[in-house]
Amino acid sequence: MKASELRGLEVGKLHAELENLLRAHFALRMQVSTQQSNKTADLGKIRRDIARVKTVLHEKVQG
């Protein structure tokens, strides 16, 4: 998800998106650790998406 798309969302929707991404990251971490999946590159993508959401959320709350 792009930062420009995230900036168009409301704070409540950003919180929901952050929660969904955190759940997806946890599930993928568990799949990789139990060797059910080998998509380790997706972990980095989700982590960057989480950082983007947190950054935009912080911008909206502070400014």
Contacts in CASP RR format, 6 or more apart in sequence:
PFRMAT RR
TARGET T0000
AUTHOR 0000-0000-0000
METHOD contacts of the structure
MODEL  1
MKASELRGLEVGKLHAELENLLRAHFALRMQVSTQQSNKTADLGKIRRDI
ARVKTVLHEKVQG
1 17 0 8 1.000
1 49 0 8 1.000
1 52 0 8 1.000
1 53 0 8 1.000
2 52 0 8 1.000
3 52 0 8 1.000
3 55 0 8 1.000
3 56 0 8 1.000
6 14 0 8 1.000
6 17 0 8 1.000
6 52 0 8 1.000
6 53 0 8 1.000
6 56 0 8 1.000
7 56 0 8 1.000
7 59 0 8 1.000
9 17 0 8 1.000
9 56 0 8 1.000
11 57 0 8 1.000
11 60 0 8 1.000
11 61 0 8 1.000
14 53 0 8 1.000
14 56 0 8 1.000
14 57 0 8 1.000
14 60 0 8 1.000
15 57 0 8 1.000
17 53 0 8 1.000
18 50 0 8 1.000
18 53 0 8 1.000
18 54 0 8 1.000
18 57 0 8 1.000
21 46 0 8 1.000
21 49 0 8 1.000
21 50 0 8 1.000
21 53 0 8 1.000
22 50 0 8 1.000
24 46 0 8 1.000
25 43 0 8 1.000
25 46 0 8 1.000
25 47 0 8 1.000
25 50 0 8 1.000
28 37 0 8 1.000
28 39 0 8 1.000
28 42 0 8 1.000
28 43 0 8 1.000
28 46 0 8 1.000
29 43 0 8 1.000
31 37 0 8 1.000
31 39 0 8 1.000
32 38 0 8 1.000
32 39 0 8 1.000
32 40 0 8 1.000
32 43 0 8 1.000
END
